[in-house]
Amino acid sequence: MPIGPPDHTATGRCLTPVMARLDPKDLETLDALITAGIVSNRAEGVLWALARIRERPAYTQLREHIGKIDELKAQF
């Protein structure tokens, strides 16, 4: 759920702030990415992880299925 308006200035991208509740293992994972120099902060770590998900073929298949579901919804 967004917690504020989209931010167009930070990176030139349209970024929407969100709030998430993470458990200690999630925070440990994000902090490991920071320590390794892969990302510079936790927000960047979440963006990095989401980008990796989008690269996977299963995500493409998921999006295709969502498109089909949307088409079916429109018929009702």
Backbone as XML, in Angstrom:
<?xml version="1.0"?>
<chain id="A" units="angstrom">
  <residue number="1" name="MET">
    <atom name="N" x="0.851" y="-1.174" z="0.000"/>
    <atom name="CA" x="0.000" y="0.000" z="0.000"/>
    <atom name="C" x="0.899" y="1.239" z="0.000"/>
  </residue>
  <residue number="2" name="PRO">
    <atom name="N" x="0.738" y="2.130" z="-0.985"/>
    <atom name="CA" x="1.572" y="3.323" z="-1.052"/>
    <atom name="C" x="1.412" y="4.197" z="0.182"/>
  </residue>
  <residue number="3" name="ILE">
    <atom name="N" x="2.504" y="4.838" z="0.596"/>
    <atom name="CA" x="2.442" y="5.738" z="1.749"/>
    <atom name="C" x="2.688" y="7.180" z="1.359"/>
  </residue>
  <residue number="4" name="GLY">
    <atom name="N" x="2.788" y="7.454" z="0.096"/>
    <atom name="CA" x="3.001" y="8.821" z="-0.342"/>
    <atom name="C" x="2.908" y="8.912" z="-1.852"/>
  </residue>
  <residue number="5" name="PRO">
    <atom name="N" x="3.063" y="10.120" z="-2.376"/>
    <atom name="CA" x="2.967" y="10.292" z="-3.829"/>
    <atom name="C" x="4.211" y="9.739" z="-4.526"/>
  </residue>
  <residue number="6" name="PRO">
    <atom name="N" x="4.083" y="9.407" z="-5.812"/>
    <atom name="CA" x="5.247" y="8.938" z="-6.563"/>
    <atom name="C" x="6.367" y="9.972" z="-6.547"/>
  </residue>
  <residue number="7" name="ASP">
    <atom name="N" x="7.602" y="9.485" z="-6.562"/>
    <atom name="CA" x="8.789" y="10.342" z="-6.562"/>
    <atom name="C" x="9.426" y="10.268" z="-7.937"/>
  </residue>
  <residue number="8" name="HIS">
    <atom name="N" x="9.423" y="11.382" z="-8.660"/>
    <atom name="CA" x="9.998" y="11.423" z="-10.005"/>
    <atom name="C" x="11.393" y="12.035" z="-10.013"/>
  </residue>
  <residue number="9" name="THR">
    <atom name="N" x="11.874" y="12.493" z="-8.877"/>
    <atom name="CA" x="13.118" y="13.254" z="-8.877"/>
    <atom name="C" x="14.348" y="12.451" z="-8.482"/>
  </residue>
  <residue number="10" name="ALA">
    <atom name="N" x="14.207" y="11.458" z="-7.646"/>
    <atom name="CA" x="15.370" y="10.759" z="-7.093"/>
    <atom name="C" x="16.207" y="10.073" z="-8.167"/>
  </residue>
  <residue number="11" name="THR">
    <atom name="N" x="15.578" y="9.365" z="-9.084"/>
    <atom name="CA" x="16.334" y="8.597" z="-10.071"/>
    <atom name="C" x="15.875" y="8.857" z="-11.490"/>
  </residue>
  <residue number="12" name="GLY">
    <atom name="N" x="14.924" y="9.744" z="-11.662"/>
    <atom name="CA" x="14.350" y="9.947" z="-12.975"/>
    <atom name="C" x="13.263" y="8.924" z="-13.273"/>
  </residue>
  <residue number="13" name="ARG">
    <atom name="N" x="13.105" y="7.944" z="-12.399"/>
    <atom name="CA" x="12.056" y="6.938" z="-12.537"/>
    <atom name="C" x="10.870" y="7.358" z="-11.682"/>
  </residue>
  <residue number="14" name="CYS">
    <atom name="N" x="9.698" y="6.860" z="-12.026"/>
    <atom name="CA" x="8.510" y="7.110" z="-11.215"/>
    <atom name="C" x="8.498" y="6.077" z="-10.093"/>
  </residue>
  <residue number="15" name="LEU">
    <atom name="N" x="8.909" y="6.467" z="-8.908"/>
    <atom name="CA" x="8.989" y="5.567" z="-7.764"/>
    <atom name="C" x="7.913" y="5.913" z="-6.747"/>
  </residue>
  <residue number="16" name="THR">
    <atom name="N" x="7.191" y="4.915" z="-6.285"/>
    <atom name="CA" x="6.143" y="5.095" z="-5.292"/>
    <atom name="C" x="6.616" y="4.535" z="-3.964"/>
  </residue>
  <residue number="17" name="PRO">
    <atom name="N" x="6.642" y="5.344" z="-2.918"/>
    <atom name="CA" x="7.069" y="4.828" z="-1.611"/>
    <atom name="C" x="6.055" y="3.815" z="-1.082"/>
  </residue>
  <residue number="18" name="VAL">
    <atom name="N" x="6.549" y="2.740" z="-0.495"/>
    <atom name="CA" x="5.697" y="1.725" z="0.125"/>
    <atom name="C" x="6.276" y="1.354" z="1.486"/>
  </residue>
  <residue number="19" name="MET">
    <atom name="N" x="5.421" y="0.802" z="2.318"/>
    <atom name="CA" x="5.862" y="0.348" z="3.636"/>
    <atom name="C" x="5.763" y="-1.166" z="3.652"/>
  </residue>
  <residue number="20" name="ALA">
    <atom name="N" x="6.748" y="-1.828" z="4.211"/>
    <atom name="CA" x="6.722" y="-3.288" z="4.300"/>
    <atom name="C" x="7.186" y="-3.714" z="5.682"/>
  </residue>
  <residue number="21" name="ARG">
    <atom name="N" x="6.608" y="-4.791" z="6.155"/>
    <atom name="CA" x="7.046" y="-5.367" z="7.427"/>
    <atom name="C" x="7.932" y="-6.555" z="7.103"/>
  </residue>
  <residue number="22" name="LEU">
    <atom name="N" x="9.165" y="-6.507" z="7.539"/>
    <atom name="CA" x="10.138" y="-7.553" z="7.253"/>
    <atom name="C" x="10.566" y="-8.228" z="8.542"/>
  </residue>
  <residue number="23" name="ASP">
    <atom name="N" x="10.774" y="-9.526" z="8.452"/>
    <atom name="CA" x="11.252" y="-10.227" z="9.644"/>
    <atom name="C" x="12.782" y="-10.140" z="9.694"/>
  </residue>
  <residue number="24" name="PRO">
    <atom name="N" x="13.393" y="-10.583" z="10.782"/>
    <atom name="CA" x="14.847" y="-10.465" z="10.930"/>
    <atom name="C" x="15.643" y="-11.120" z="9.793"/>
  </residue>
  <residue number="25" name="LYS">
    <atom name="N" x="15.158" y="-12.234" z="9.242"/>
    <atom name="CA" x="15.876" y="-12.874" z="8.131"/>
    <atom name="C" x="15.852" y="-12.004" z="6.886"/>
  </residue>
  <residue number="26" name="ASP">
    <atom name="N" x="14.719" y="-11.344" z="6.631"/>
    <atom name="CA" x="14.622" y="-10.441" z="5.486"/>
    <atom name="C" x="15.593" y="-9.274" z="5.644"/>
  </residue>
  <residue number="27" name="LEU">
    <atom name="N" x="15.626" y="-8.696" z="6.840"/>
    <atom name="CA" x="16.548" y="-7.586" z="7.096"/>
    <atom name="C" x="17.997" y="-8.046" z="6.967"/>
  </residue>
  <residue number="28" name="GLU">
    <atom name="N" x="18.279" y="-9.253" z="7.446"/>
    <atom name="CA" x="19.631" y="-9.806" z="7.337"/>
    <atom name="C" x="20.030" y="-9.953" z="5.865"/>
  </residue>
  <residue number="29" name="THR">
    <atom name="N" x="19.082" y="-10.386" z="5.041"/>
    <atom name="CA" x="19.350" y="-10.535" z="3.610"/>
    <atom name="C" x="19.645" y="-9.183" z="2.975"/>
  </residue>
  <residue number="30" name="LEU">
    <atom name="N" x="18.811" y="-8.197" z="3.267"/>
    <atom name="CA" x="19.045" y="-6.860" z="2.718"/>
    <atom name="C" x="20.376" y="-6.291" z="3.194"/>
  </residue>
  <residue number="31" name="ASP">
    <atom name="N" x="20.672" y="-6.469" z="4.476"/>
    <atom name="CA" x="21.926" y="-5.950" z="5.017"/>
    <atom name="C" x="23.140" y="-6.664" z="4.415"/>
  </residue>
  <residue number="32" name="ALA">
    <atom name="N" x="22.990" y="-7.948" z="4.073"/>
    <atom name="CA" x="24.083" y="-8.668" z="3.415"/>
    <atom name="C" x="24.350" y="-8.077" z="2.031"/>
  </residue>
  <residue number="33" name="LEU">
    <atom name="N" x="23.285" y="-7.700" z="1.313"/>
    <atom name="CA" x="23.464" y="-7.061" z="0.007"/>
    <atom name="C" x="24.183" y="-5.728" z="0.152"/>
  </residue>
  <residue number="34" name="ILE">
    <atom name="N" x="23.867" y="-5.006" z="1.219"/>
    <atom name="CA" x="24.533" y="-3.724" z="1.486"/>
    <atom name="C" x="26.000" y="-3.955" z="1.826"/>
  </residue>
  <residue number="35" name="THR">
    <atom name="N" x="26.263" y="-4.897" z="2.721"/>
    <atom name="CA" x="27.637" y="-5.186" z="3.143"/>
    <atom name="C" x="28.488" y="-5.633" z="1.959"/>
  </residue>
  <residue number="36" name="ALA">
    <atom name="N" x="27.894" y="-6.406" z="1.052"/>
    <atom name="CA" x="28.620" y="-6.895" z="-0.122"/>
    <atom name="C" x="28.815" y="-5.814" z="-1.177"/>
  </residue>
  <residue number="37" name="GLY">
    <atom name="N" x="28.171" y="-4.664" z="-0.988"/>
    <atom name="CA" x="28.316" y="-3.572" z="-1.945"/>
    <atom name="C" x="27.428" y="-3.709" z="-3.167"/>
  </residue>
  <residue number="38" name="ILE">
    <atom name="N" x="26.458" y="-4.612" z="-3.123"/>
    <atom name="CA" x="25.556" y="-4.808" z="-4.258"/>
    <atom name="C" x="24.542" y="-3.675" z="-4.332"/>
  </residue>
  <residue number="39" name="VAL">
    <atom name="N" x="24.082" y="-3.225" z="-3.165"/>
    <atom name="CA" x="23.163" y="-2.090" z="-3.073"/>
    <atom name="C" x="23.664" y="-1.169" z="-1.972"/>
  </residue>
  <residue number="40" name="SER">
    <atom name="N" x="23.172" y="0.064" z="-1.971"/>
    <atom name="CA" x="23.663" y="1.008" z="-0.961"/>
    <atom name="C" x="22.728" y="1.178" z="0.234"/>
  </residue>
  <residue number="41" name="ASN">
    <atom name="N" x="21.474" y="0.715" z="0.092"/>
    <atom name="CA" x="20.548" y="0.819" z="1.216"/>
    <atom name="C" x="19.439" y="-0.216" z="1.055"/>
  </residue>
  <residue number="42" name="ARG">
    <atom name="N" x="18.594" y="-0.339" z="2.062"/>
    <atom name="CA" x="17.545" y="-1.365" z="2.052"/>
    <atom name="C" x="16.528" y="-1.149" z="0.942"/>
  </residue>
  <residue number="43" name="ALA">
    <atom name="N" x="16.153" y="0.090" z="0.697"/>
    <atom name="CA" x="15.184" y="0.365" z="-0.372"/>
    <atom name="C" x="15.757" y="-0.084" z="-1.719"/>
  </residue>
  <residue number="44" name="GLU">
    <atom name="N" x="17.014" y="0.213" z="-1.948"/>
    <atom name="CA" x="17.673" y="-0.209" z="-3.180"/>
    <atom name="C" x="17.740" y="-1.737" z="-3.253"/>
  </residue>
  <residue number="45" name="GLY">
    <atom name="N" x="17.910" y="-2.386" z="-2.103"/>
    <atom name="CA" x="17.946" y="-3.842" z="-2.055"/>
    <atom name="C" x="16.634" y="-4.461" z="-2.480"/>
  </residue>
  <residue number="46" name="VAL">
    <atom name="N" x="15.540" y="-3.867" z="-2.047"/>
    <atom name="CA" x="14.224" y="-4.368" z="-2.447"/>
    <atom name="C" x="14.044" y="-4.188" z="-3.953"/>
  </residue>
  <residue number="47" name="LEU">
    <atom name="N" x="14.426" y="-3.031" z="-4.478"/>
    <atom name="CA" x="14.338" y="-2.800" z="-5.920"/>
    <atom name="C" x="15.189" y="-3.807" z="-6.689"/>
  </residue>
  <residue number="48" name="TRP">
    <atom name="N" x="16.390" y="-4.081" z="-6.185"/>
    <atom name="CA" x="17.299" y="-5.039" z="-6.813"/>
    <atom name="C" x="16.652" y="-6.425" z="-6.854"/>
  </residue>
  <residue number="49" name="ALA">
    <atom name="N" x="16.068" y="-6.856" z="-5.732"/>
    <atom name="CA" x="15.442" y="-8.176" z="-5.661"/>
    <atom name="C" x="14.253" y="-8.274" z="-6.619"/>
  </residue>
  <residue number="50" name="LEU">
    <atom name="N" x="13.440" y="-7.240" z="-6.686"/>
    <atom name="CA" x="12.298" y="-7.253" z="-7.597"/>
    <atom name="C" x="12.754" y="-7.318" z="-9.044"/>
  </residue>
  <residue number="51" name="ALA">
    <atom name="N" x="13.824" y="-6.620" z="-9.371"/>
    <atom name="CA" x="14.360" y="-6.671" z="-10.735"/>
    <atom name="C" x="14.809" y="-8.085" z="-11.081"/>
  </residue>
  <residue number="52" name="ARG">
    <atom name="N" x="15.422" y="-8.791" z="-10.125"/>
    <atom name="CA" x="15.852" y="-10.184" z="-10.370"/>
    <atom name="C" x="14.647" y="-11.072" z="-10.636"/>
  </residue>
  <residue number="53" name="ILE">
    <atom name="N" x="13.557" y="-10.853" z="-9.914"/>
    <atom name="CA" x="12.337" y="-11.643" z="-10.124"/>
    <atom name="C" x="11.801" y="-11.417" z="-11.534"/>
  </residue>
  <residue number="54" name="ARG">
    <atom name="N" x="11.784" y="-10.151" z="-11.982"/>
    <atom name="CA" x="11.258" y="-9.836" z="-13.313"/>
    <atom name="C" x="12.071" y="-10.486" z="-14.420"/>
  </residue>
  <residue number="55" name="GLU">
    <atom name="N" x="13.335" y="-10.818" z="-14.160"/>
    <atom name="CA" x="14.190" y="-11.441" z="-15.170"/>
    <atom name="C" x="13.886" y="-12.927" z="-15.368"/>
  </residue>
  <residue number="56" name="ARG">
    <atom name="N" x="13.172" y="-13.531" z="-14.459"/>
    <atom name="CA" x="12.922" y="-14.978" z="-14.500"/>
    <atom name="C" x="11.784" y="-15.313" z="-15.476"/>
  </residue>
  <residue number="57" name="PRO">
    <atom name="N" x="11.941" y="-16.388" z="-16.249"/>
    <atom name="CA" x="10.885" y="-16.785" z="-17.195"/>
    <atom name="C" x="9.535" y="-17.023" z="-16.510"/>
  </residue>
  <residue number="58" name="ALA">
    <atom name="N" x="9.538" y="-17.528" z="-15.296"/>
    <atom name="CA" x="8.275" y="-17.788" z="-14.596"/>
    <atom name="C" x="7.497" y="-16.491" z="-14.397"/>
  </residue>
  <residue number="59" name="TYR">
    <atom name="N" x="8.185" y="-15.378" z="-14.226"/>
    <atom name="CA" x="7.489" y="-14.103" z="-14.050"/>
    <atom name="C" x="6.762" y="-13.721" z="-15.337"/>
  </residue>
  <residue number="60" name="THR">
    <atom name="N" x="7.399" y="-13.961" z="-16.468"/>
    <atom name="CA" x="6.756" y="-13.680" z="-17.756"/>
    <atom name="C" x="5.496" y="-14.515" z="-17.898"/>
  </residue>
  <residue number="61" name="GLN">
    <atom name="N" x="5.571" y="-15.785" z="-17.522"/>
    <atom name="CA" x="4.404" y="-16.657" z="-17.582"/>
    <atom name="C" x="3.303" y="-16.153" z="-16.644"/>
  </residue>
  <residue number="62" name="LEU">
    <atom name="N" x="3.694" y="-15.724" z="-15.466"/>
    <atom name="CA" x="2.733" y="-15.188" z="-14.513"/>
    <atom name="C" x="2.005" y="-13.992" z="-15.098"/>
  </residue>
  <residue number="63" name="ARG">
    <atom name="N" x="2.747" y="-13.078" z="-15.702"/>
    <atom name="CA" x="2.144" y="-11.888" z="-16.305"/>
    <atom name="C" x="1.162" y="-12.273" z="-17.419"/>
  </residue>
  <residue number="64" name="GLU">
    <atom name="N" x="1.509" y="-13.300" z="-18.200"/>
    <atom name="CA" x="0.613" y="-13.755" z="-19.264"/>
    <atom name="C" x="-0.697" y="-14.286" z="-18.666"/>
  </residue>
  <residue number="65" name="HIS">
    <atom name="N" x="-0.592" y="-15.047" z="-17.594"/>
    <atom name="CA" x="-1.785" y="-15.576" z="-16.938"/>
    <atom name="C" x="-2.633" y="-14.455" z="-16.353"/>
  </residue>
  <residue number="66" name="ILE">
    <atom name="N" x="-1.995" y="-13.464" z="-15.793"/>
    <atom name="CA" x="-2.729" y="-12.319" z="-15.249"/>
    <atom name="C" x="-3.487" y="-11.615" z="-16.366"/>
  </residue>
  <residue number="67" name="GLY">
    <atom name="N" x="-2.850" y="-11.478" z="-17.533"/>
    <atom name="CA" x="-3.517" y="-10.865" z="-18.679"/>
    <atom name="C" x="-4.761" y="-11.629" z="-19.080"/>
  </residue>
  <residue number="68" name="LYS">
    <atom name="N" x="-4.682" y="-12.964" z="-19.071"/>
    <atom name="CA" x="-5.837" y="-13.789" z="-19.400"/>
    <atom name="C" x="-6.945" y="-13.622" z="-18.367"/>
  </residue>
  <residue number="69" name="ILE">
    <atom name="N" x="-6.572" y="-13.557" z="-17.093"/>
    <atom name="CA" x="-7.549" y="-13.358" z="-16.036"/>
    <atom name="C" x="-8.239" y="-12.013" z="-16.205"/>
  </residue>
  <residue number="70" name="ASP">
    <atom name="N" x="-7.460" y="-10.975" z="-16.527"/>
    <atom name="CA" x="-8.043" y="-9.649" z="-16.752"/>
    <atom name="C" x="-9.041" y="-9.674" z="-17.910"/>
  </residue>
  <residue number="71" name="GLU">
    <atom name="N" x="-8.700" y="-10.419" z="-18.979"/>
    <atom name="CA" x="-9.624" y="-10.531" z="-20.117"/>
    <atom name="C" x="-10.932" y="-11.205" z="-19.683"/>
  </residue>
  <residue number="72" name="LEU">
    <atom name="N" x="-10.824" y="-12.260" z="-18.879"/>
    <atom name="CA" x="-12.023" y="-12.950" z="-18.407"/>
    <atom name="C" x="-12.868" y="-12.040" z="-17.507"/>
  </residue>
  <residue number="73" name="LYS">
    <atom name="N" x="-12.218" y="-11.283" z="-16.645"/>
    <atom name="CA" x="-12.946" y="-10.357" z="-15.768"/>
    <atom name="C" x="-13.725" y="-9.340" z="-16.595"/>
  </residue>
  <residue number="74" name="ALA">
    <atom name="N" x="-13.126" y="-8.878" z="-17.672"/>
    <atom name="CA" x="-13.773" y="-7.863" z="-18.505"/>
    <atom name="C" x="-15.039" y="-8.406" z="-19.160"/>
  </residue>
  <residue number="75" name="GLN">
    <atom name="N" x="-15.138" y="-9.710" z="-19.311"/>
    <atom name="CA" x="-16.313" y="-10.303" z="-19.942"/>
    <atom name="C" x="-17.510" y="-10.335" z="-18.994"/>
  </residue>
  <residue number="76" name="PHE">
    <atom name="N" x="-17.267" y="-10.113" z="-17.701"/>
    <atom name="CA" x="-18.376" y="-10.133" z="-16.757"/>
    <atom name="C" x="-18.912" y="-8.761" z="-16.620"/>
  </residue>
</chain>
